[in-house]
């Protein structure tokens, strides 16, 4: 005798599948949230919002079109960029500026020098425009130009060009050439 599958059973299965995939790829959510927020409370809010939006969109996820990690990156970046726009609008309308809070890093640096370099990297990432920040995160995660394009909704060649320009810009910032004296 077959036991009928109810809608609740199907929902439970979907929830378990989503929770497993999200746990497997939680690093993506953490990287995006760290790149888009400085305050630990804002980071937790962003992580929660990414998770909620990913769950809402999960029934439409098509594994034959994209890997879950690519899909999750796209959701996470869209949520982060939307929240950033919202914060900017609120900041325009409110004079209060929240102080930055220092946080304990998830993977503590081995030395003071490592911690300083990591802090510099995070400051650099926070200073980039949204598209460049997203490009850099995906590149650092070894995504191909095609995958970066898929996540960001641009062509692979556009992703390659933007990434090349971003690397040049970062090299110039890291190694500024002294002005030639005339």
C-alpha positions, 0 to 999 in steps of 0.5 A: 500500500502506497502512502500518499505524499501530502503538500506538507511532505513536499514542503518539508522535502523542499525545506530540507533540500534548501537547508542542505544546499544553503549550509553547503554554500554558506561561505558565499553568503558570509563573503557577500555580507562581509563585503557589503557591511562593516557593522556586525549587526548589519551583517547579521541582518544581511545574512538573514535577508539573503537567506529569506530571499533565497528561500523565497526564490528557491522553488524557481531555482532550475539546476539545469540552468545554473549551479546552486552556488552561481544562483545563490551568488546572484541572489546574495549580490542582488539583496546586498546591493538592494540593501546598500541602496536602501541604506544610502537613501536612509542616510540622505534623509537622516543626519545620524551616522552610525559608528563603525564597530570592530569585529572579531574575524571569522578566521583570525589572522596568524600575525599582526601583519596578517591582520593589518593586511586583511583589514586593508583588503576589507577596506579596499573591498568596501571602497569599491563600487558595487559591480567591482566589489561583486566582480572581485568576490567572484574572481577571488572565488575562482569563478570563470568569466562565463560564470561571473557573467551569468551571476552579474547578468553581463557577457563573459567578455564584458566580465573579462574586460571589467575584471582586467580594468579592475586589476589594473586599478588595484595594482595602481592603488597598491603601487602608485608611481611617483610623479615625474619631475620636470 
